Amino acid sequence: MNILAAIMLFLVLWFLTLFVILPLRLRSQDEEGDVVPGTPGSAPVAPGLKRKFMLVTIISAVLWGIIMVILLSGLIGIADIDILGLYGRGYY
């Protein structure tokens, strides 16, 4: 695996983790009972983005490390996940 593929894997994991973590512990203005004029009631009160970005980065780094160990050690390869039987026929 080259460095670009490793970076792209990390970025994909980071964004997937971000979209899972973002809605957790989110309180809307309607739930708090204090809607700021000119904003929708579903707008978050205090999203805590800095804390969530740090958490997402840590979780993504751990997942990336696990996946990289699996891929680089050869525990799982292309032949193992080839459900169409195309490996070895010149398609890879």
Backbone bond lengths (Angstrom), bond angles and torsions (degrees), N, CA, C in turn:
res aa  C-N    CA-C-N  psi(-1)  N-CA   C-N-CA  omega(-1)  CA-C   N-CA-C  phi
1 M - - - 1.450 - - 1.529 107.55 -
2 N 1.302 115.55 129.08 1.470 118.35 179.10 1.526 110.66 -84.81
3 I 1.317 115.78 172.44 1.460 121.38 -174.14 1.531 112.15 -66.09
4 L 1.320 117.05 -34.74 1.458 119.75 179.48 1.530 110.98 -65.94
5 A 1.315 117.60 -41.43 1.464 121.03 177.89 1.530 110.85 -64.54
6 A 1.324 116.94 -38.16 1.465 120.65 178.94 1.527 110.78 -66.13
7 I 1.335 116.88 -40.78 1.466 120.87 178.22 1.527 110.51 -66.21
8 M 1.310 116.83 -42.84 1.469 120.28 179.60 1.528 111.03 -64.54
9 L 1.328 116.82 -38.60 1.465 120.29 176.79 1.523 109.98 -61.26
10 F 1.331 116.93 -43.79 1.461 119.82 178.70 1.526 111.32 -62.75
11 L 1.333 117.46 -43.43 1.466 120.25 -179.37 1.521 112.34 -64.26
12 V 1.317 116.42 -40.91 1.471 119.58 177.73 1.525 110.04 -63.29
13 L 1.327 116.98 -45.55 1.463 120.30 177.46 1.521 111.45 -62.13
14 W 1.336 117.18 -39.31 1.461 120.75 -178.99 1.526 110.64 -62.56
15 F 1.331 116.97 -47.27 1.464 119.20 -178.40 1.523 112.11 -69.83
16 L 1.323 117.98 -36.82 1.469 119.50 176.41 1.525 110.81 -63.44
17 T 1.312 115.94 -42.82 1.461 120.21 177.98 1.527 110.84 -65.57
18 L 1.318 117.08 -38.97 1.464 120.96 178.21 1.523 111.05 -59.27
19 F 1.325 117.33 -44.96 1.462 119.93 -177.91 1.523 112.38 -70.67
20 V 1.324 117.55 -19.63 1.460 120.61 174.37 1.527 110.12 -81.68
21 I 1.325 117.61 -39.51 1.464 122.49 -174.36 1.536 112.99 -80.78
22 L 1.323 118.20 -31.95 1.476 120.67 -174.36 1.532 114.77 -52.91
23 P 1.315 120.48 -46.71 1.469 118.00 -176.62 1.528 115.06 -77.80
24 L 1.322 119.22 -5.58 1.459 120.74 -178.52 1.524 110.89 -72.51
25 R 1.334 116.33 137.34 1.471 124.07 178.75 1.528 112.84 55.13
26 L 1.303 116.57 37.64 1.458 121.16 -179.18 1.524 109.08 -98.77
27 R 1.317 116.62 126.49 1.459 122.08 178.72 1.524 108.59 -111.84
28 S 1.324 116.23 130.09 1.460 120.11 -179.82 1.528 110.24 -88.64
29 Q 1.331 115.01 167.51 1.467 120.07 178.62 1.524 110.53 -65.98
30 D 1.328 117.19 -33.97 1.469 120.34 177.46 1.521 111.14 -63.42
31 E 1.333 116.10 -42.29 1.464 119.62 -179.52 1.529 111.73 -66.62
32 E 1.322 116.87 -33.10 1.461 121.24 179.03 1.526 111.83 -81.03
33 G 1.339 117.00 -19.15 1.460 121.10 179.96 1.516 114.06 79.64
34 D 1.333 117.16 17.99 1.467 121.09 -178.49 1.528 108.91 -134.22
35 V 1.344 115.76 84.82 1.459 120.87 -178.50 1.524 109.14 -90.22
36 V 1.320 116.70 123.37 1.465 122.17 178.35 1.521 107.98 -75.20
37 P 1.319 118.32 131.06 1.470 120.21 179.84 1.534 111.39 -58.50
38 G 1.319 114.99 135.58 1.463 121.19 178.85 1.519 113.38 91.62
39 T 1.330 117.31 -0.36 1.465 120.29 177.41 1.524 109.02 -121.07
40 P 1.332 117.21 153.62 1.464 118.78 177.90 1.533 110.44 -72.35
41 G 1.286 115.39 153.27 1.461 119.92 -179.97 1.519 113.18 -67.02
42 S 1.325 116.32 -19.30 1.467 119.99 -179.75 1.522 112.98 -84.90
43 A 1.331 117.79 0.28 1.467 121.13 179.05 1.527 109.43 -67.64
44 P 1.329 117.35 140.72 1.465 119.51 -179.02 1.524 112.34 -70.63
45 V 1.323 114.86 149.70 1.464 120.02 179.70 1.524 109.70 -80.65
46 A 1.295 117.35 -58.72 1.469 122.11 179.96 1.532 106.90 -138.59
47 P 1.333 117.93 92.09 1.469 119.45 -173.87 1.520 114.36 -69.75
48 G 1.320 119.80 -21.33 1.461 122.15 179.50 1.516 112.44 62.60
49 L 1.316 116.82 48.80 1.462 121.42 -174.10 1.521 113.34 -65.25
50 K 1.323 117.75 -37.06 1.468 119.56 -178.92 1.529 110.62 -61.83
51 R 1.308 116.10 -46.15 1.472 121.07 179.04 1.531 110.85 -64.44
52 K 1.321 116.37 -41.06 1.469 120.19 -179.69 1.530 111.29 -67.80
53 F 1.339 117.58 -38.99 1.465 120.04 177.93 1.523 111.10 -64.11
54 M 1.332 116.62 -39.21 1.470 119.90 177.35 1.528 110.45 -64.29
55 L 1.328 116.88 -44.15 1.458 121.49 179.37 1.523 111.06 -63.49
56 V 1.318 116.26 -43.02 1.466 121.12 178.66 1.524 110.63 -62.32
57 T 1.307 117.94 -41.62 1.457 121.39 179.92 1.525 111.21 -64.53
58 I 1.322 117.23 -42.00 1.467 120.58 179.44 1.521 111.05 -66.11
59 I 1.318 117.04 -46.94 1.468 120.48 -179.87 1.525 110.35 -63.32
60 S 1.326 117.26 -42.99 1.461 121.18 179.70 1.520 111.47 -63.24
61 A 1.324 117.25 -40.03 1.461 120.78 179.40 1.525 111.00 -64.09
62 V 1.324 116.96 -40.09 1.470 120.42 178.53 1.529 110.25 -66.12
63 L 1.334 116.70 -47.73 1.464 120.17 178.36 1.524 111.66 -61.41
64 W 1.332 116.87 -41.85 1.461 121.85 178.72 1.523 110.39 -61.43
65 G 1.321 116.72 -43.38 1.459 120.50 178.91 1.516 112.00 -62.15
66 I 1.328 117.47 -43.02 1.463 121.09 178.79 1.524 110.42 -63.40
67 I 1.317 116.99 -45.86 1.467 120.60 -179.41 1.520 111.03 -65.19
68 M 1.336 117.52 -40.19 1.457 120.29 179.31 1.524 111.81 -64.75
69 V 1.326 117.30 -40.05 1.467 120.33 177.29 1.521 110.22 -62.42
70 I 1.313 116.90 -43.16 1.465 120.65 179.78 1.525 110.77 -64.27
71 L 1.324 117.00 -45.31 1.465 120.36 -177.82 1.530 112.27 -69.15
72 L 1.327 117.07 -44.66 1.463 120.42 -175.54 1.523 113.10 -75.92
73 S 1.328 117.39 -24.50 1.464 119.45 178.44 1.524 111.68 -80.55
74 G 1.313 116.79 -17.46 1.451 120.08 179.35 1.524 113.68 86.84
75 L 1.329 117.57 11.85 1.463 120.04 177.85 1.525 111.22 -61.56
76 I 1.319 115.79 -39.16 1.466 121.62 177.04 1.519 107.02 -128.72
77 G 1.303 117.03 128.36 1.453 121.88 179.06 1.514 111.48 -128.13
78 I 1.311 115.83 -173.56 1.467 120.46 -179.06 1.526 111.00 -62.57
79 A 1.312 116.99 -40.16 1.460 120.24 -178.67 1.528 111.77 -63.80
80 D 1.325 117.38 -28.94 1.463 121.03 -179.28 1.524 112.71 -74.30
81 I 1.308 117.83 -27.90 1.468 120.45 -177.37 1.527 112.37 -108.62
82 D 1.318 116.86 11.27 1.465 121.71 -178.52 1.524 109.62 -82.03
83 I 1.336 117.24 89.97 1.460 120.84 -177.42 1.534 112.31 -81.52
84 L 1.318 117.16 -17.54 1.459 120.23 -179.80 1.528 112.82 -92.70
85 G 1.311 117.05 -9.29 1.454 120.93 179.87 1.516 113.93 74.05
86 L 1.316 118.33 29.18 1.446 122.41 -177.06 1.519 112.63 -89.86
87 Y 1.336 118.57 -15.59 1.458 121.36 -177.25 1.529 109.32 -68.46
88 G 1.301 116.49 130.98 1.454 120.64 -179.87 1.518 113.23 94.71
89 R 1.317 117.80 -4.89 1.460 121.97 178.83 1.516 112.06 -102.09
90 G 1.308 116.70 12.21 1.462 120.08 177.64 1.510 114.17 90.83
91 Y 1.336 118.16 5.66 1.453 120.13 -179.78 1.522 112.40 -85.53
92 Y 1.334 117.04 -16.37 1.478 121.01 -179.47 1.484 110.08 -113.34
